[in-house]
Amino acid sequence: MSDVPLSAPDSHGPEDIEAVAVRHPGRWVASAIVLLLAVAIVNSMATNPRFGWGQVGHFLFDHRITSGVVVTIELTVAAQALGIVLGVLLAVMRLSPNPLVAGGSWLYVWFFRGTPVLVQILFWYNIGALYPSIHLGIPFGPQFVAINANSLVTPFLTVALGLGLNEGAYMSEIVRAGIISVDEGQTEAALSLGMTRLQTMRRIVLPQAMRVIIPPTGNETISMLKTTSLAFVVAGADLLSAAENIAGANFEPIQLLIVASIWYLVLTSVLYVGQYYLERYYARGSSRELPPTPLQRIRRGVFSVRHDPVALGPLGPLGGVERHEGGSIR
């Protein structure tokens, strides 16, 4: 047996692993470039007299512009409501086991998705050329009411019908995607409990499908708000039409287009906020913790305190480990 003495173990143990923050020079370079470009663009817009910011401020709250804003909001609500109702109905029809019902829904979606929305608006605007009078009554039977088409289909109704019927085709696909995302076992369980298909759809399927339906529906609503600008082709009274009418009188199209753009940005920003809170509401139950609201994010960013390094304790043969927030271990 060897007489060589064994070395005594180190009473201090292994050294702690030092955690250092990871350097990200690329982020700083990219941030500097973006900031420089943003400052250059803002400076160019602010110092260029051709933008005419004085005229922009003068017409921003002109009564003709604000009246156009109200009409734009009304068109958006009317057309989107019609599109959502049609979308739900067409989606349910598309999923029907009846081939005639499902085929009728497919034909509607095929036609309205395959033709430009501007063409559809112009078609409704000239509907009087095909049907000078619209009769209400029993099909293939007596007619009770006759209405002049030109007096019935006003520019507002023209745009609302054109946008709403077109939107129904897209909303049907959105709703259908949401419905088929729900597990079929839940439908079978509801039917086994004696619920009708309508009750199952209303109480079981649609509430769960809303998590899938809300985000694209919000995008469609924002898109609808901007698409109402097509009303100017039929002499509508929306925001863009009001701006174009004023520009035609004072020959300042750029300033009036900036005014319209500012209002569109304000309205879409409001819709962004509404969409966020709707998504957050229907996300309940799908995740353990709801995403923070914008106000909570700001509050967290302002009042957050950077914590000191926390020792994680011994990890097997590595001994004590300290980790910095956002850092790396070496």
N, C-alpha and C positions, 0 to 999 in steps of 0.2 A: 504493500500500500504506500502511496506517495506521501512524503512528509511535507509537501509544499502547502502552505496555509492558503485557504480560500480568502479572497478579498471580502472585506466586510461590506454589507449592503449600505447604500447611501441612505442615511437617515432622513435626508431632505426630500427624497422622491424626485420624480422627473419634473422638469421645468414646465410652467404653464405655456400654452401656445398663445402667441400674441396675435390678435386680430387687427388688421389694418383696413382702412377704407379703400375700396377699389377706385382707381382713377379712371375718369371718363373724359379724356381730352376731346374726343370727337363730338361729344354732346355740347361742350362749350363752344367749339368752332361752329357747329351747326346753329346753335342759338344766336351766336354773334351775326352769322350771315342772315338769318331770318329777321333779326331785329334791325339790321342795317337796311334790308330791303323794305321792311315795313315803314321805317322812318323816311326813306327816300320817296316811297309812294305817297305817304301822308303829306310830306313837304311839297311834292309836286302838285297835288290836288289843292293844297291850301294856298299856294303862291301863284297858281295859274289864274289870271283874271278872267279867262274865257269860261271858267266854270260858273261864274256869276252867282256866288253864294248868297249875295244880297237878294237877288230875285228868287232864289230857292226858298229862303226864309220868308219872303213876302207871300209866296203862293202856297206854302206848306199847309196853312190852315185856312186857305180860301174856302168859302162856303161851297163852291162848285166841287172842289177836291174832296172835302169832307162828305158831301152828298154822294160822290162816287165811291168813297170808302164804305159808306153804309150799304149801297147797292151791291158792292162786291161781297160784303159779308152775307147779305141776304141770299145772293146767288150761290155762294159756297154752301151755306146751310141747306138751302132747298135742294140743290143738285146732289150733295153728298148724302142727305137723308134719303132721297129717292134711290140713289145708288146702293146704299146699305140695305134698304128694304128689298130691292130687287135682287141684290146679291145673296141674301139669306134665302129667299124664295127659290132662286135658280139653283143654289147649291143643294138644297134639300131635294129639289126635283131631279138634279143630276145623279144623286145617290139613290133614287127610287128604283125599286126592282121592276117597275112598269117601263117597258122599252119606249112607249110613246111619250111618256112624261120625261124620261131621261133624254130622249132624242130631241124633244122640243127645247129643253134647256141647252143642249149642246149646239143646236142650230142658232139659237139666240146669241150665245157666246161667240160662235164662229163668225157671225155676221158683224156684230158690233166691235169685235176686236180686229176684224179684217178691213174695216173702212176707217179713214181718218176722221177724227172728231170734228175738224173744221168742215168737212163735207157734210157730216150729219147736221151740224148747226145750220148750214146754208140750205140743206134739204128741208128742215122744219120751217125755216124762214119763208120758203117758197111753196109751202104745202097747199096754199090756196090755189095754185095753178093746177093741182091734181084734184083737190076736193074743195070747190068754192064754198060749199056749205057742209057742215058736219051734222048728221042726224043721229039722234038718240032714241032708241026704242028696242023692240024685239028683233033679233036677227032673222032675216027673211020674213019678217012680219010687219005690222004697222009701226010707223015712226011717230013719236010724240013731240019731239023738240027738234028744230032746225036752227043752227047757229052759223052765222057768217064766219068763215075760217079766218079772214083777214082781221076781223075785230077780236076774235078769240085768241089767236096766236100772236101775242104782243112780243116785242123784242126780248123782254124779260123772260116770258114763258118759253120763247124759242131757245134761248141759251140754257135755261134750266132743264128743259127736256133733252136737248142735245147732249149736255154734259152728264145729266143724271142717267139717261138710258145707256150711254157709253160706259159710265162708271159701274153700272150694274154688272156688266160682263166681267170686268176685272175683279170686282168685289166677290163675285160668285166663286172665282178660283181661289181667292184668299180665304173665304169662309169654308170652302170645301177642303182646303189643305188643313185648316184648323180642326175640322170635324174628324178627318181620317187620322189625325195625330193622336186622338184619344183611343186608348186601348179598347178593342172590341169586347173584351170580357166584361167591362163595366156596362155596356149596353145590354149584353146578354143577362147580366145579373139583374138589371133593372126590369127587363121584360119578364124574367122569371118571378119577380116579386109582384107582378100584375100591373105594372105601369104600361100605359100605351106608348106607342112610338113618339107621339107628340110630347107627352110628358117626359119621356126619357131624353128627348132632344133638348127640351127647355130646361129641365132641372139637373140633368147629369152631364150631357155632352157639351152643350154650349158654354156653361160656366168654366169648364176646364179648357175648352178650345180657345177661350178669350186670350190666354197667354200667347198663343200663336197668332191670333187674328189682330190684336191691338197694334203691334209695331208696324206692319204693312198698311193697316188702315190709317194710322196717323200719317204715314208718308203719302198715302193717296189723298188725304184731306189737305195737306200742305200743297200737294201738286194741284189739287182742284182749285185752291185759292188763286194760284198763279194762272191756271188755265182760264179762269173767268175773264182774263184780259182779251180773249178771243171775241168778247161781246162787241168790240169796236167795229167788227166787220158787218154787223147788222144794226149799226147806229144805236148801240146800247148806252146805258147811263152809268157804266161802271167807272172804276178809278182811272184806268188807262184811257177810256173814251173821254172823260172829263179833261184829263191832261192834254190829250190830242186836240180837243176843241179850243182850249185856252192857247195852246201853242200855235194853232192855225190863225189866231187873231193877233197875237203879239210877236210872232216869228221868233220865238225862243224855245225851240224843241228840246235842246239839251237840258235846260234848267227844269222844264216840266217833266222830262223823263227822270231826272234825278229826284224830283218830288215824288213821283209815282214809285220809284224804287225804294225810297225811304219808307213810305207807307207799307209797301209789300214786305219789307224786312221787319217792320214792327209787328205786323199781323202774323207773319210766319213764326216770329220769335214767341209770340203768345201761344201759338199752336204747339211749338216745341215743348214749352213748359207743361201744357195740358197733356200732351202725349206722354211725357216722362212720368207724371203722377198717375196716369191711368195704367201704364205698364207696371209701376211700383205697386199699385193697388191689386192688380190681378196676379202679381208675383207671389202674393201671400200663400204659404203652404208649399210652394215649390222649392224654397230655399230656407235655411235656418235663420238667416239674417237678411233683412231687406237692405237694398243698396241705400246709401245715405242721400238725403236730399241736397240740392245745391247750397242751401243755407247751412246745413250741417257740415258740408265740406269746407265752406268758408270759415265757419266757426272753429272747426278742427285745425285748419291750417293756421289760423291766427293765434289760437290759444294753446297749441300743442307745445310741449316741452321736450326737448331732446333728453333721453334718459342716459344715465351712465352705463358703462359696460356691465353686463350681467354674467357672473361666473356660472357656467353650466354644470360644474362639478366634474368628478372623475368619470371618464368614459373608457372603461377597460384599461388597457396599457397606456393610453395617452395622458392619463392624469387629468388635472383641472384644465378646462378650456374656457376662454373668455371670448365672447362674440360681440362685436359692435353692430349696431343697427345699420344695415346697408353695407356692411363690411365683409371681408373675406378672412378665412383662417389660414395662417401659415405657420 
